[in-house]
C-alpha cells in the first residue's frame, strides 16, 4: 500500500491527548485557523500542524484554504466506529454493575 492510499487508524489518531483536545476545540467551533488552534497549546505551530495532519489522515479533520490561511473543521463521521465499539461493551458494563448491585443488596 503506498503512502497516498494509506488512511490512518481512527483509534491511533485519537490516542494522543493533544489530538483529542484539537478535536474538542474543533467540535466547539465551526472552523478554526491554525494560529487560533496553536494558541491553545504550549507547542509550536509545526507540532500542532503535525497533529492536525494525523487527524486529517484519519478523516477526522478537513481543511480549506482561505487566502494564505488554512482553516480546519471537525469531521466527526469516523468517530462512529469508536462509538459502535464502545457501545458493544456498554452492555457488558451495565450487566456487571447490575450483578454487583444485586449481590450488595443481598447482604
Secondary structure, 3 states (H helix, E strand, C coil): CCHHHCCCCHHHHHCCHHHHHHHHHHHCCCCEEHHHHHCCCCCCHHHHHHHHHHHHHCCCEEEEEECCEEEEEECHHHHHHHHHHHHHHHHHHHHHHHHHHHHHHHC
